[in-house]
């Protein structure tokens, strides 16, 4: 996938001209093969290939002709896989999801972590006809000032002899294998529920240890697989860590990492508080919070911690994850983490059960393509812009690459509906009459600010009489809003 085709070359262009072109722009390339009117060039990796395409294609003139650069994809491998570039970084997942679904059934989407300010995704459609239609219809599609750029990327499966596949019916298709070993069942992979946390970049070295001995010890003692995404989001203050293990293994590994960070903080005289930060896909956060915030309040009370959740306004195409910040002792944070992940697992399993029940109503639904909760990166997972994600990631599917999101258009639509901000609750609270003035604030500023912060409507009912000791507060909003107001 890292071989590029350079077209529209003048017959007078030499190998030295092409090498000079790359050198002047500091573009990393390997071997260059020059033909009459075109050339092929090898790039060291996908990111390097994307940089070359974005820097040169349609933008550079060589010997009087504007050159075109794209992936070199043999005709037999032009099948179901395409790459979409120049996606606005602030574009919401739902918008991209709906756009892709207009042209066919999407099996998965993988974000590519790049250095550019715009997003890049690799998309696999169900059929090559769907992919062809998407290229024809979406290439040049305008989002504000951004024009989408789309290319075929090699589909190795298109050249393989297809294995026997059962006749398609309304039932769920078997999930595609993404790097699993023989004998590994899809159901096992679906139940793999990784724990994703954020750690300060300055502690990453201590967590890894000299020659990787510290992290090796963590993985051996907890029987976990720990991925530290230190190359993502260069220069960022925090790095994501993904822990694959049983529920107990994830908790044990997380506690050991917290202990390592606290020890490093003591050794380096780092005085700031080191909270535990857990990443969770927005699809699950409402159910974690619970009605009127009861679930989180219960976890706080039982573990002696303080828990906050990042704002909905932080969600973008790059970042579909919310940050759950837990403050307390190492032991308290570990207990809270176990309870939080228990709720998230329950939400995930409930979604799977619900989708299995509805599978007959959604022909071709691919349960392995539910992009809920999101990996590594980038959704799309966040990048240098926030938290970088790369590749396709579902924290509940170990075979997927870190960050990014796999999703099925039908699945997302079916699952998001019951649990998003569309879900509203009306809660009545009673407060002491003498507290009404403080809540309203000068000229109503306090209650307005609280309403904006929580994303809820807050109204104080009129007093029923001159000497009533309590007033009723009416709060209308999502479960998360209720939690913020009550907190």
C-alpha positions, -999 to +999 in steps of 0.1 A: +000+000+000+030+023+001+038+022-036+028+054-054+021+062-091+033+095-104+014+105-136+013+133-162+051+135-164+068+152-192+090+130-214+119+152-205+117+145-168+147+126-155+153+104-124+174+132-109+144+156-113+121+134-093+147+127-066+154+165-063+116+171-061+113+148-031+146+161-015+135+198-017+103+190+001+119+166+026+097+137+016+109+103+026+109+079-004+127+047-014+133+033-049+120+053-079+112+036-112+109+061-141+090+052-172+079+072-202+053+097-189+049+082-155+069+067-126+065+045-095+080+053-061+082+033-029+074+050+005+086+036+038+051+036+053+015+047+048+020+080+065+049+089+042+028+079+012+000+102+024+025+131+029+037+127-007+002+126-022-009+157-002+023+176-009+025+169-047-006+157-064-021+185-085+001+211-067+035+208-084+046+215-119+075+196-134+088+206-168+057+225-176+032+198-165+013+195-133+019+160-119-006+137-103+002+113-075-019+085-062-016+049-048-003+024-073-031-002-071-032-032-095-065-035-113-072-068-096-068-052-062-092-023-069-120-038-050-138-028-017-112-007+000-108+031-004-090+059+014-107+093+021-084+122+028-088+159+036-117+153+061-124+184+082-110+177+117-141+190+134-165+168+114-188+148+136-189+110+133-226+109+125-221+132+095-193+110+080-212+079+089-243+091+071-223+102+040-206+068+036-239+049+041-255+068+012-233+048-012-233+013+002-229-009+033-197-001+053-179-030+069-154-010+087-135+023+089-100+027+101-085+061+109-049+067+098-028+089+122-012+116+101+007+148+107-018+168+087-046+189+103-072+170+084-084+134+090-077+104+068-097+072+069-095+038+052-130+025+044-140-011+035-173-015+018-193-047+015-189-049-023-166-035-049-196-019-065-203+001-034-167+012-032-168+023-069-199+043-063-184+060-033-154+070-052-175+084-081-199+103-058-176+114-030-144+124-047-144+162-045-174+163-022-173+197-004-174+202+033-172+239+039-137+247+025-126+211+024-129+189-007-127+152+000-100+133-019-106+096-025-084+068-038-085+030-041-061+012-018-050-024-023-074-050-013-053-081-008-084-103-003-096-095-038-067-116-053-071-145-029-091-176-037-123-171-017-131-197+010-165-213+011-190-188+024-225-197+035-253-183+015-263-149+027-295-145+045-310-120+069-289-133+098-257-116+109-226-122+087-196-138+103-171-110+113-140-106+092-108-119+108-084-091+116-052-108+124-064-135+147-047-168+151-063-201+140-088-214+164-096-180+179-134-176+179-151-143+170-172-145+201-141-145+222-128-114+205-160-096+209-159-102+247-124-088+250-130-055+268-098-035+270-092-008+296-080+025+280-064+051+302-044+084+297-011+089+315+011+120+316+038+118+289+065+125+314+058+092+332+058+070+301+095+063+304+091+051+340+062+029+330+082+012+303+114+010+323+150+004+313+149-019+282+112-024+288+117-044+320+091-025+341+062-029+316+073-065+310+069-071+348+035-056+348+023-078+319+037-109+334+023-104+369-012-094+357-013-117+326-022-086+305-012-072+272-004-035+276+000-012+246+016+021+253+009+044+223+039+066+229+044+074+192+009+089+188+004+126+191+040+137+194+045+165+219+011+159+237+009+161+274-008+127+277-005+093+260-031+066+258-025+031+272-046+001+262-048-029+286-061-062+273-069-088+300-097-101+321-115-077+343-093-085+373-061-084+351-070-049+338-076-036+373-043-051+386-023-037+357-039-003+361-031-002+398+005-012+391+008+016+365-007+041+390+018+030+416+047+034+392+036+069+384+032+079+420+067+066+428+082+084+399+064+116+410+080+112+445+114+106+430+112+136+407+095+159+433+064+162+411+038+178+433+007+179+411-021+154+417-020+123+395-056+113+388-067+081+370-081+090+335-102+064+318-113+067+282-148+056+272-168+059+240-196+085+244-222+058+235-217+043+270-213+073+292-250+080+298-255+045+311-224+047+333-238+079+348-272+064+354-305+081+361-300+113+380-263+104+382-270+076+406-244+051+393-215+075+395-226+089+428-227+054+442-192+046+429-179+078+444-195+070+478-184+034+479-148+041+468-141+075+484-132+091+451-143+122+431-153+115+395-158+139+367-164+134+329-152+156+301-176+178+282-196+167+252-182+197+234-148+179+233-162+153+210-151+156+173-143+133+144-109+128+159-121+122+194-153+101+200-141+093+235-149+109+268-124+112+296-135+099+330-112+115+357-110+097+390-093+114+420-083+097+452-057+073+465-042+046+443-063+019+460-095+040+458-089+048+421-084+011+414-117+002+431-135+029+412-119+018+379-132-017+384-167-005+390-166+019+361-154-008+337-181-031+351-208-006+340-191-001+306-189-038+300-226-042+309-235-015+285-215-032+257-229-066+264-265-052+265-259-036+231-247-068+216-277-087+230-300-061+216-284-061+182-285-099+181-322-097+187-327-072+160-303-089+135-332-103+114-346-067+110-313-054+097-300-076+068-262-077+065-256-062+099-220-068+109-217-069+147-180-069+145-181-034+130-197-017+159-174+013+165-187+020+199-162+028+227-135+035+202-094+024+198-066+039+196-070+065+180-085+086+168-128+077+164-118+090+148-094+089+177-078+122+185-044+131+172-020+159+180-051+179+179-062+161+211-054+125+217-042+108+184-057+077+172-046+055+144-061+026+126-093+010+135-100+005+171-127-009+192-117-013+228-139-044+229-122-061+200-086-070+205-079-078+169-084-042+158-056-017+156-053+010+182-076+040+180-101+048+154-135+034+151-151+005+133-187+009+127-217-003+108-240+024+096-270+004+106-256-005+139-247+029+149-280+043+140-298+016+159-277+018+190-272+055+193-308+064+193-318+051+228-287+064+246-277+097+232-286+132+242-321+126+228-329+108+261-344+134+284-355+131+320-375+154+343-364+154+379-379+172+408-357+183+437-366+201+468-342+227+483-344+249+514-362+282+507-332+302+520-309+286+494-330+298+464-313+332+462-278+316+462-288+292+434-304+320+412-275+344+418-272+381+410-296+388+381-300+351+375-264+346+365-257+316+387-286+295+376-279+304+339-243+294+343-253+261+359-278+254+332-252+260+304-226+239+322-250+209+326-269+213+294-302+211+312-332+233+318-334+244+355-365+260+368-375+269+403-413+265+410-431+294+427-436+292+464-469+277+474-472+301+504-453+328+522-439+305+549-429+273+530-396+259+541-388+242+507-390+251+470-392+226+441-365+227+414-375+212+380-345+198+360-350+186+324-321+170+306-301+139+299-288+115+326-254+132+324-270+167+328-289+154+359-256+142+373-239+175+367-266+195+383-269+172+413-231+170+417 
